[in-house]
Amino acid sequence: MSPHLPVISGARLITVLGKFGWEPVRQRGSHVRLKHPERPIALVIPLHKELKRGTLAAILRDAGLSADDLDQAR
């Protein structure tokens, strides 16, 4: 994984993850749950203006993506 993660909003991350097959399943308050048809886990994305780097890194790790994948999809 690249050492530099971009500053990105939760809404933008949901859009980018959609390009990799993740689909919103439900929303409760300021959090959206995403599912992938081929993966058994769900991702929970907070709808914040800026995601903290640790939160973004954990979401990417759970999704099986790298920071480079994120940059290419943006």
Secondary structure, DSSP 8 states (H G I E B T S, - for coil): --S------HHHHHHHHHTTT-EEEEEETTEEEEE-TT-S-EEEEE--SS--HHHHHHHHHHHT--HHHHHHH-
